[in-house]
């Protein structure tokens, strides 16, 4: 299993043991979800809107698409090619692994207020790039395949 997390100290690496306790032969991803989002109110509201929108647009069945605290079976990642490099990468990762048949187990983890660094998504150029990449990703992965199936 490979471990994936952010480097901004919003998750406690010590909680990796919570994920590791759920590793099993019938699990490909042990996906964290924030039990409580420790962010300012505007981030909570925007995050909630984002979660519902991305889950609906991409048909994702995970609680927290953007919880960057997960264990992923290497053999699954060998079958998935990621192409995005902005905030869209989490949606791409979860969509492609779900479509590859990933068996997911979700585990609640503690989310901490960001003490180090600043959010990279909340500046206009990065926000625009992420929205554009999410739209392109949706078009490529969801819209075009549905049109071809008709």
SERO-4910 file (N, C-alpha, C, O; in steps of 0.05 Angstrom, whole numbers):
BEGIN
 pado doro    nc1    nc2    nc3   cac1   cac2   cac3    cc1    cc2    cc3    oc1    oc2    oc3
  Unk    A     17    -24      0      0      0      0     18     25      0     38     26     14
  Unk    A      9     44    -16     23     70    -17      7     90      0    -18     88      1
  Unk    A     21    108     13      8    128     30      9    155     15     29    163      4
  Unk    A    -14    169     15    -17    195      2    -28    215     22    -49    210     34
  Unk    A    -13    237     25    -23    259     42    -12    285     34      7    286     18
  Unk    A    -23    307     44    -12    334     40     12    338     58     16    323     78
  Unk    A     27    358     52     50    365     69     46    389     86     66    401     95
  Unk    A     21    398     90     16    423    105      7    419    134     -3    437    146
  Unk    A     11    395    144      6    389    172    -24    391    180    -31    396    203
  Unk    A    -42    387    160    -70    387    167    -80    359    176   -102    356    185
  Unk    A    -63    340    172    -68    313    182    -45    303    198    -22    311    193
  Unk    A    -50    287    218    -30    277    236    -20    250    224    -35    231    224
  Unk    A      5    249    215     16    224    204     13    200    224     13    177    216
  Unk    A     12    207    249      8    186    269    -18    171    266    -21    148    276
  Unk    A    -38    183    253    -63    170    249    -63    150    226    -83    138    219
  Unk    A    -40    148    214    -36    127    193    -44    100    204    -53     82    189
  Unk    A    -39     96    230    -46     70    242    -76     65    240    -85     42    239
  Unk    A    -93     86    240   -122     83    237   -129     71    210   -146     53    208
  Unk    A   -115     81    190   -119     71    163   -108     42    161   -121     24    150
  Unk    A    -84     39    171    -71     12    169    -87    -10    181    -86    -33    173
  Unk    A   -102     -3    202   -119    -23    216   -141    -34    197   -153    -55    203
  Unk    A   -146    -20    175   -168    -29    157   -157    -41    131   -173    -47    113
  Unk    A   -132    -46    130   -121    -60    106   -131    -89    107   -129   -102    127
  Unk    A   -140    -97     84   -150   -125     81   -148   -133     52   -145   -116     35
  Unk    A   -150   -159     47   -149   -169     20   -171   -157      2   -168   -155    -22
  Unk    A   -194   -151     14   -216   -141     -2   -218   -110     -2   -239    -99     -7
  Unk    A   -196    -96      4   -195    -67      5   -172    -57    -13   -149    -66     -9
  Unk    A   -178    -39    -31   -157    -28    -48   -149      0    -39   -126      8    -44
  Unk    A   -168     15    -27   -162     42    -17   -174     44     11   -197     38     15
  Unk    A   -158     53     29   -168     61     55   -168     91     54   -147    104     56
  Unk    A   -192    103     52   -195    131     47   -204    145     73   -223    138     86
  Unk    A   -188    165     81   -196    181    104   -219    200     97   -223    207     74
  Unk    A   -234    208    117   -253    230    114   -251    247    140   -247    236    162
  Unk    A   -254    273    136   -251    291    159   -275    287    178   -298    291    169
  Unk    A   -270    280    203   -292    278    222   -302    305    230   -326    308    236
  Unk    A   -284    325    229   -292    353    233   -272    370    218   -248    368    222
  Unk    A   -282    386    201   -264    404    185   -256    428    202   -273    444    208
  Unk    A   -231    430    208   -221    453    225   -210    475    207   -186    478    205
  Unk    A   -228    489    195   -222    511    177   -240    534    183   -260    531    197
  Unk    A   -234    558    173   -252    581    176   -279    574    162   -281    557    145
  Unk    A   -300    589    171   -327    584    161   -328    584    130   -341    567    118
  Unk    A   -315    604    117   -317    605     88   -306    580     75   -316    572     54
  Unk    A   -284    569     86   -273    544     75   -291    521     79   -293    503     62
  Unk    A   -305    520    102   -324    498    107   -347    499     87   -355    479     76
  Unk    A   -358    523     83   -380    526     64   -372    519     36   -385    503     23
  Unk    A   -349    531     27   -340    525      0   -332    496     -3   -338    483    -24
  Unk    A   -320    484     18   -313    456     17   -338    438     15   -338    418      1
  Unk    A   -359    445     29   -384    429     28   -396    431      0   -406    411    -10
  Unk    A   -397    455    -11   -408    458    -38   -391    442    -58   -402    428    -75
  Unk    A   -365    444    -55   -347    430    -73   -352    399    -71   -355    386    -91
  Unk    A   -353    389    -47   -357    360    -43   -383    350    -56   -382    331    -71
  Unk    A   -405    364    -51   -430    355    -63   -430    357    -93   -440    340   -107
  Unk    A   -418    379   -103   -417    383   -132   -400    362   -146   -409    350   -166
  Unk    A   -376    357   -136   -358    338   -148   -369    309   -146   -368    294   -166
  Unk    A   -381    302   -123   -392    275   -121   -415    272   -141   -418    251   -153
  Unk    A   -432    292   -144   -454    290   -163   -445    290   -192   -454    273   -208
  Unk    A   -427    308   -199   -417    309   -227   -403    284   -236   -406    274   -258
  Unk    A   -387    272   -218   -370    249   -225   -382    223   -215   -371    202   -220
  Unk    A   -404    224   -201   -416    199   -191   -399    185   -170   -398    160   -169
  Unk    A   -385    200   -154   -367    188   -134   -382    179   -110   -401    192   -101
  Unk    A   -373    157    -99   -386    145    -76   -370    147    -50   -374    132    -32
  Unk    A   -352    167    -48   -337    171    -24   -347    196    -10   -357    215    -23
  Unk    A   -345    197     16   -355    220     32   -338    245     27   -349    267     24
  Unk    A   -312    241     25   -294    265     25   -273    262      3   -252    251      8
  Unk    A   -280    271    -20   -263    269    -44   -235    280    -39   -215    269    -48
  Unk    A   -235    303    -24   -209    317    -21   -195    312      5   -176    326     12
  Unk    A   -203    291     20   -187    285     44   -161    271     34   -161    248     26
  Unk    A   -140    286     36   -114    277     26   -100    260     47    -77    266     55
  Unk    A   -113    240     56   -101    221     76   -112    194     69   -134    186     77
  Unk    A    -96    179     52   -106    153     42    -83    134     37    -61    141     31
  Unk    A    -91    108     39    -73     86     32    -85     74      6   -109     70      4
  Unk    A    -67     70    -13    -76     59    -39    -59     35    -47    -35     37    -46
  Unk    A    -72     14    -54    -58    -10    -63    -42     -4    -88    -54      7   -108
  Unk    A    -17    -10    -89      1     -4   -111     -9    -17   -137     -8     -5   -158
  Unk    A    -20    -41   -136    -30    -54   -160    -53    -39   -172    -57    -40   -197
  Unk    A    -69    -25   -156    -90     -8   -167    -78     15   -182    -87     22   -204
  Unk    A    -58     28   -170    -46     52   -182    -31     44   -208    -28     61   -226
  Unk    A    -22     19   -210     -9     10   -235    -29     10   -258    -21     10   -281
  Unk    A    -55      9   -252    -76      8   -273    -89     35   -278   -106     38   -296
  Unk    A    -80     56   -264    -92     82   -266    -70    103   -274    -49    103   -262
  Unk    A    -76    119   -294    -58    140   -302    -71    167   -295    -92    174   -304
  Unk    A    -57    182   -279    -66    209   -271    -53    230   -289    -29    228   -296
  Unk    A    -69    249   -298    -59    270   -316    -61    298   -305    -48    316   -317
  Unk    A    -75    302   -284    -79    329   -273    -58    336   -253    -45    319   -241
  Unk    A    -54    362   -249    -34    371   -230    -44    394   -212    -29    405   -196
  Unk    A    -69    401   -214    -81    421   -197    -99    407   -176    -97    383   -172
  Unk    A   -117    422   -164   -136    411   -145   -154    390   -157   -167    376   -143
  Unk    A   -154    388   -184   -171    368   -197   -160    340   -194   -174    321   -200
  Unk    A   -136    337   -185   -123    310   -183   -139    292   -164   -140    268   -169
  Unk    A   -150    302   -143   -165    285   -124   -190    273   -137   -196    250   -134
  Unk    A   -204    290   -152   -228    281   -166   -220    260   -187   -233    240   -190
  Unk    A   -198    266   -201   -189    247   -222   -181    220   -209   -188    199   -219
  Unk    A   -166    222   -187   -157    197   -173   -181    181   -164   -182    157   -169
  Unk    A   -200    193   -151   -223    178   -141   -241    168   -163   -251    146   -161
  Unk    A   -244    183   -184   -261    174   -207   -248    150   -221   -261    130   -225
  Unk    A   -223    153   -227   -209    132   -242   -206    106   -225   -208     84   -236
  Unk    A   -200    109   -200   -198     85   -183   -225     72   -179   -227     47   -179
  Unk    A   -246     88   -176   -273     77   -173   -281     62   -198   -292     40   -197
  Unk    A   -275     73   -222   -281     60   -247   -264     36   -253   -271     19   -269
  Unk    A   -241     35   -239   -224     11   -242   -232    -11   -223   -220    -32   -222
  Unk    A   -254     -6   -209   -265    -27   -191   -254    -27   -163   -256    -46   -149
  Unk    A   -242     -5   -155   -230     -3   -128   -251     -8   -106   -273      2   -107
  Unk    A   -242    -24    -87   -258    -29    -64   -248    -10    -42   -225    -12    -34
  Unk    A   -265      8    -33   -258     29    -15   -269     25     13   -292     18     17
  Unk    A   -252     29     33   -261     30     61   -255     58     71   -233     68     68
  Unk    A   -275     71     84   -271     98     93   -267     98    124   -281     84    138
  Unk    A   -249    116    132   -242    117    161   -240    147    168   -228    163    155
  Unk    A   -253    154    190   -253    181    200   -225    188    211   -214    173    226
  Unk    A   -216    212    203   -190    222    213   -193    251    222   -212    265    214
  Unk    A   -175    260    239   -176    287    250   -164    306    229   -142    300    218
  Unk    A   -177    328    225   -167    349    207   -160    373    224   -175    381    242
  Unk    A   -136    383    220   -126    405    236   -125    431    220   -123    431    196
  Unk    A   -128    453    235   -125    480    222    -97    482    211    -78    474    224
  Unk    A    -95    493    187    -69    497    174    -52    517    190    -60    540    193
  Unk    A    -30    507    200    -11    524    215     12    533    197     22    556    200
  Unk    A     20    516    179     43    521    162     33    526    133     15    512    123
  Unk    A     45    546    120     39    551     92     11    564     89     -3    569    108
  Unk    A      4    567     64    -22    578     56    -35    561     35    -21    547     20
  Unk    A    -61    562     34    -75    546     14    -67    555    -14    -65    579    -19
  Unk    A    -60    536    -30    -52    542    -58    -76    545    -76    -73    556    -98
  Unk    A    -99    537    -68   -123    538    -85   -136    565    -84   -149    573   -103
  Unk    A   -133    580    -62   -147    605    -59   -131    629    -69   -128    649    -55
  Unk    A   -121    627    -93   -111    650   -108   -122    647   -136   -126    625   -146
  Unk    A   -128    670   -148   -144    670   -173   -132    652   -195   -147    636   -206
  Unk    A   -106    654   -201    -96    637   -223    -99    607   -217   -107    591   -235
  Unk    A    -94    598   -193    -96    570   -186   -125    561   -185   -132    539   -194
  Unk    A   -142    578   -175   -171    572   -174   -182    568   -202   -197    549   -207
  Unk    A   -175    587   -219   -184    585   -247   -173    560   -260   -188    546   -274
  Unk    A   -148    554   -256   -136    530   -268   -150    505   -258   -155    486   -274
  Unk    A   -156    504   -232   -170    481   -221   -198    477   -233   -206    455   -239
  Unk    A   -213    499   -235   -240    498   -246   -239    489   -275   -255    472   -284
  Unk    A   -220    500   -290   -217    492   -318   -210    463   -320   -222    448   -336
  Unk    A   -191    454   -304   -183    425   -305   -206    407   -296   -209    385   -307
  Unk    A   -222    415   -276   -245    399   -268   -265    397   -291   -276    376   -295
  Unk    A   -270    419   -304   -289    419   -327   -279    401   -349   -294    386   -361
  Unk    A   -253    404   -356   -241    387   -377   -242    358   -368   -249    340   -385
  Unk    A   -236    352   -343   -237    325   -333   -265    313   -335   -268    290   -344
  Unk    A   -285    329   -327   -312    319   -329   -320    314   -358   -332    293   -364
  Unk    A   -312    332   -376   -318    328   -404   -306    302   -415   -319    287   -428
  Unk    A   -280    298   -409   -265    275   -419   -275    248   -407   -278    228   -421
  Unk    A   -280    249   -380   -286    223   -367   -316    217   -365   -323    193   -364
  Unk    A   -333    237   -364   -361    232   -360   -378    239   -385   -392    222   -395
  Unk    A   -376    263   -395   -393    272   -417   -387    258   -443   -406    247   -455
  Unk    A   -362    257   -452   -356    244   -478   -363    214   -478   -375    205   -497
  Unk    A   -355    199   -457   -363    171   -457   -393    167   -458   -403    148   -471
  Unk    A   -409    184   -445   -438    181   -446   -448    187   -474   -467    174   -483
  Unk    A   -437    207   -487   -445    214   -515   -439    191   -534   -455    185   -551
  Unk    A   -416    179   -530   -408    157   -548   -426    132   -543   -430    117   -562
  Unk    A   -436    129   -519   -452    106   -513   -480    108   -525   -494     88   -527
  Unk    A   -488    131   -534   -515    135   -545   -517    123   -572   -539    124   -584
***
